[in-house]
Amino acid sequence: MPPDRRAFTAKEWGIIQRYRTPYQVQQFLNALPYNHEEGKETLLSFRGVVRHGSAHCLEAALAATVILEQHGYPALLLDLASQDGLDHVLFLYRKNGKWGTVARSRDPGLHGRKPVFGRLRDLVDSYADPYVDFSGRIVGFGVCDLADLGRYDWRLSRRNVWRVERFLIEMPHRPFRTSNRRYRTWYERYVAYRKRHPLRKPLYYPNRSCWTPGYPKNP
């Protein structure tokens, strides 16, 4: 069961009460600086994210989970496995039978999605083209319920919660394939764009209508 009000600090509970929907939580995460883990790798819990005021993708997914489970959402995570081993993790939810996500990334194309996907595979496919960079390509995906971690304190621990990362790595993943032609098209376009704009990330994808509105200007 999710912890009750007494488990949280006043600041933590204030955030939970202020951000009640996936859209609102996405805006909360967008406002946080991205945790680039300069000098030290981290995996902060929700409590750690609130204390440090930053989050990388998995930390953001955990923070979204803690906030939204207080508003009735299951503790589901979606893991996108990449050919380069740099997976992307998102909070996964369902509304009116449709799938959506809440996520934080250095790339604007990998943030949240509106709940408009009838099939989970179609949701994953919406990330396939924005995932392509110099080395990234989605090759699989898996879904887990963090409730399966039992008493492990992934919500409020003051330490790094590395067990969550191991849990995601070890859980079953389904293969996800895109054509090599599709991959090469977006790879070549990405390389050319970054050559022209080395300090910018592309926003030229055709499926932006399904992205959750708003994203950090300087991810």
C-alpha positions, 0 to 999 in steps of 0.5 A: 500500500502507498504510505499515508500522509504521516510518512511525508514531510510537509514539503513533500506532501505539498507537492503531492497535493498540488500535482494531482494529474499526469499532466500536472506532474509532467509540468512539475518534472519539466521545471526541475533541472536535469540531473546530469550526475556530474562526478557521481552516479545517483538513483534518488527516491522521491524524497531525494528528488525533492531534497536535491531539486533535480532528476534524471529519467529514472528518478523522475519516473520514481517521483511521478509514481510516488505522487500519482499513486497518492491519487489512485494510479498504480505504480507502473513503470515502462522501460525502453531498452536501447541497443546501446544499453542506455534505457529510458524509464517512464511512469506508465498510466491508463486513462479511459482505456488508453495508455500515456506516460510521464517522463523526463529526459535530456531529449524533448522527444522522450518526455511524456505522452498523452493517453491516446494509445490503445496498444502499449506497442503503439505507445512505444512506437511513438518513441522510436524515431525520437530515440534515434541519436548517435547510438540509440535505438529501441530494441525492446520494452518491459512493464513492471509494478513497483509494488512487486518490490515489497517492503523495499523503500524506493519511495522515501529512502535517503539512499540511492535505490539501486535495487530498482535499477536491477529490478528493471534490468532483470524483468522480462522485456518484449522485443521491439523492431523497426525497419533498418530503412526507418532507422537509417532515415532518422539516424542520418537526419539526426547526425546532419541536424546535430552537425548544423546545431551542435547545442540543440536537440531536434523537434522535427518529428511528425507525431508531436500531437501526441506529446504531452504539451510543454517541455524544458527549453534547456534539457 
